[in-house]
Amino acid sequence: MTMQDKARELLVQERQHQEHVQETMRNRAAEEENLIEQTHEQARELLIQERLHDDHLHEAMLSRASEQIS
């Protein structure tokens, strides 16, 4: 194998390695983005549940107060 062939082979290997690194980084970024989206969705759901619970407590307190007044 000539020096030029060896140099070409090393360049191809380096390019393949860089492409692999970039693909891995893209995959990790996509996974992280999905995880962030899931976390936001869970947070929204928890806020809705908390709001519904607070509304229920408020209604229960109003109902009890109304019963005590009557």
C-alpha positions in Angstrom: 0.0 0.0 0.0 1.4 3.3 -1.0 1.6 6.3 1.2 -1.2 8.0 -0.7 -3.4 5.0 -0.3 -2.7 4.9 3.4 -3.5 8.7 3.6 -6.7 8.2 1.7 -7.7 5.3 4.0 -7.0 7.4 7.1 -9.1 10.3 5.7 -12.0 8.0 4.9 -11.8 6.5 8.4 -11.7 10.0 10.0 -14.6 11.2 7.9 -16.6 8.1 8.9 -15.7 8.7 12.5 -16.8 12.3 12.4 -20.1 11.3 10.7 -20.7 8.8 13.4 -20.0 11.4 16.1 -22.4 13.8 14.5 -25.1 11.2 14.1 -24.7 10.2 17.8 -25.0 13.9 18.8 -28.1 14.4 16.7 -29.7 11.3 18.2 -28.9 12.4 21.7 -30.3 15.9 21.0 -33.5 14.3 19.7 -33.9 12.1 22.7 -33.3 15.0 25.0 -35.9 17.1 23.2 -38.4 14.3 23.5 -37.7 14.0 27.2 -38.1 17.7 27.7 -41.4 17.6 25.8 -42.6 14.6 28.0 -41.6 16.5 31.1 -43.5 19.6 30.0 -46.6 17.5 29.3 -46.4 15.8 32.7 -46.0 19.2 34.3 -49.1 20.5 32.5 -51.1 17.5 33.5 -50.1 17.9 37.2 -51.1 21.6 37.1 -54.5 20.7 35.7 -54.9 18.0 38.4 -53.9 20.5 41.1 -56.3 23.1 39.7 -59.2 20.7 39.6 -58.4 19.6 43.2 -58.3 23.2 44.4 -61.6 23.9 42.6 -63.1 20.8 44.3 -61.9 22.0 47.7 -63.2 25.5 47.1 -66.6 24.1 46.1 -66.7 21.9 49.1 -65.9 24.8 51.4 -68.6 26.9 49.8 -71.1 24.1 50.2 -70.3 23.6 53.9 -70.4 27.3 54.6 -73.8 27.5 52.8 -75.1 24.6 54.9 -73.9 26.1 58.1 -75.6 29.4 57.3 -78.9 27.8 56.4 
